[in-house]
Amino acid sequence: MAGCVFCGIVAGATAFRVVDSPDGVAFLDVRPVFKGHVLVVPREHVETLGELPETALPGYFRLVQRLALAVEAGLDAGGTFVAMNNRVSQSVPHLHTHVVPRTKGDGLRGFFWPRTRYASDAEAQSYADRIAAALAE
């Protein structure tokens, strides 16, 4: 869809990509809750989970599942927080699933999501590469 930043990324715009597959594209959030916070988007432009075609559900959620495991393994995280918004609090109107690395005592409570930034593009790329490598294993 014209003007959609996530459709732009799917089409090849610059992003710290973790994976680009037929089932979706995953890339680092530019304002991560914690470093290594990944967004997973379907290739097709849909705004909400309810609009995702039923035939796309298994592949999309398998990709989300694989990313959750890769974030844990690639970043030595204790676990992940996996979430999506539908319209309310959805900063980009394109379905996306957040996969956020978690560690015990990381300070995340409820739905208060403090945001941070990567120190450099090189640091961001290193997080994307570590997750992508774990995904490939």
C-alpha positions in Angstrom: 0.0 0.0 0.0 1.4 3.4 -1.0 2.7 5.3 2.0 2.9 2.4 4.4 6.3 2.3 6.0 6.1 -1.5 6.6 5.0 -2.2 3.0 8.1 -0.1 2.0 10.3 -2.4 4.1 8.7 -5.5 2.6 9.5 -4.0 -0.8 13.1 -3.5 0.0 13.4 -0.2 1.9 16.3 0.0 4.4 15.8 -1.8 7.6 17.8 -4.0 10.0 16.4 -7.2 8.5 16.4 -10.4 10.5 14.6 -12.5 7.9 12.8 -12.0 4.6 10.6 -15.0 3.8 7.4 -15.8 1.8 5.5 -15.8 5.2 6.7 -12.4 6.3 9.5 -10.0 7.0 11.2 -9.4 10.4 13.3 -6.5 11.3 14.5 -4.6 14.3 12.2 -2.0 15.8 14.0 1.4 15.5 12.7 2.4 19.0 13.1 -0.9 20.8 11.7 -1.7 24.2 15.0 -3.6 24.7 17.8 -4.1 22.2 16.9 -7.0 19.9 13.2 -6.1 19.8 12.0 -7.5 16.5 8.8 -6.6 14.4 7.3 -9.3 12.2 5.0 -8.3 9.4 3.1 -10.2 6.8 4.1 -9.5 3.2 0.5 -8.5 2.3 -0.8 -5.2 3.6 -3.4 -5.9 6.2 -4.1 -3.6 9.2 -5.3 -6.1 11.8 -5.1 -9.7 12.7 -8.7 -10.2 11.6 -7.8 -9.1 8.1 -5.0 -11.6 7.7 -6.2 -14.3 5.3 -6.8 -17.6 7.1 -4.4 -19.3 4.7 -1.6 -17.0 5.8 -2.1 -17.7 9.6 0.0 -20.9 9.9 3.0 -19.6 8.0 2.9 -16.2 9.7 2.6 -17.5 13.2 5.3 -20.2 12.6 7.6 -17.3 11.6 6.7 -15.5 14.8 7.3 -18.6 16.8 10.7 -19.1 15.1 11.7 -15.5 15.8 10.7 -15.8 19.5 13.1 -18.8 19.8 15.8 -17.1 17.8 15.7 -14.0 19.9 16.1 -16.1 23.0 18.9 -18.1 21.6 20.7 -15.4 19.7 20.6 -12.9 22.5 20.9 -15.2 25.5 17.5 -13.8 26.7 15.6 -15.5 29.4 12.5 -15.4 27.3 10.4 -13.1 25.1 7.3 -11.0 25.2 5.2 -11.5 22.1 2.4 -9.0 21.4 0.4 -7.1 18.8 -2.0 -4.3 18.8 -5.1 -4.0 16.7 -5.8 -0.4 15.8 -5.5 1.1 19.3 -1.8 1.9 20.0 -0.8 0.6 16.5 1.7 3.2 15.4 1.9 1.8 11.9 -1.5 0.6 10.4 0.0 -2.6 9.1 -0.3 -5.8 11.1 2.9 -6.4 13.1 3.9 -8.6 15.9 6.5 -7.5 18.5 9.0 -10.0 19.7 10.8 -8.5 22.7 13.8 -10.1 24.5 13.3 -10.4 28.2 15.5 -11.1 31.1 14.6 -11.5 34.8 14.6 -8.1 36.5 14.6 -6.1 33.2 12.1 -3.6 34.6 9.3 -4.3 32.1 6.0 -4.1 34.0 2.6 -4.6 32.5 2.2 -2.6 29.3 4.5 0.2 30.2 7.0 0.0 27.3 10.0 2.3 27.9 11.9 2.9 24.6 15.6 3.1 23.9 17.8 3.6 20.9 20.8 1.7 19.4 24.1 3.5 19.9 24.9 3.1 16.1 23.8 1.4 13.0 26.6 -1.1 13.6 25.2 -2.0 17.0 21.7 -2.4 15.5 23.1 -4.6 12.7 24.9 -6.8 15.2 21.6 -7.5 17.0 19.9 -8.3 13.7 22.8 -10.6 12.6 22.8 -12.5 15.9 19.1 -13.2 15.7 19.3 -14.1 12.1 22.1 -16.5 12.8 20.1 -18.2 15.6 17.1 -18.4 13.2 19.2 -20.2 10.6 20.3 -22.9 13.2 
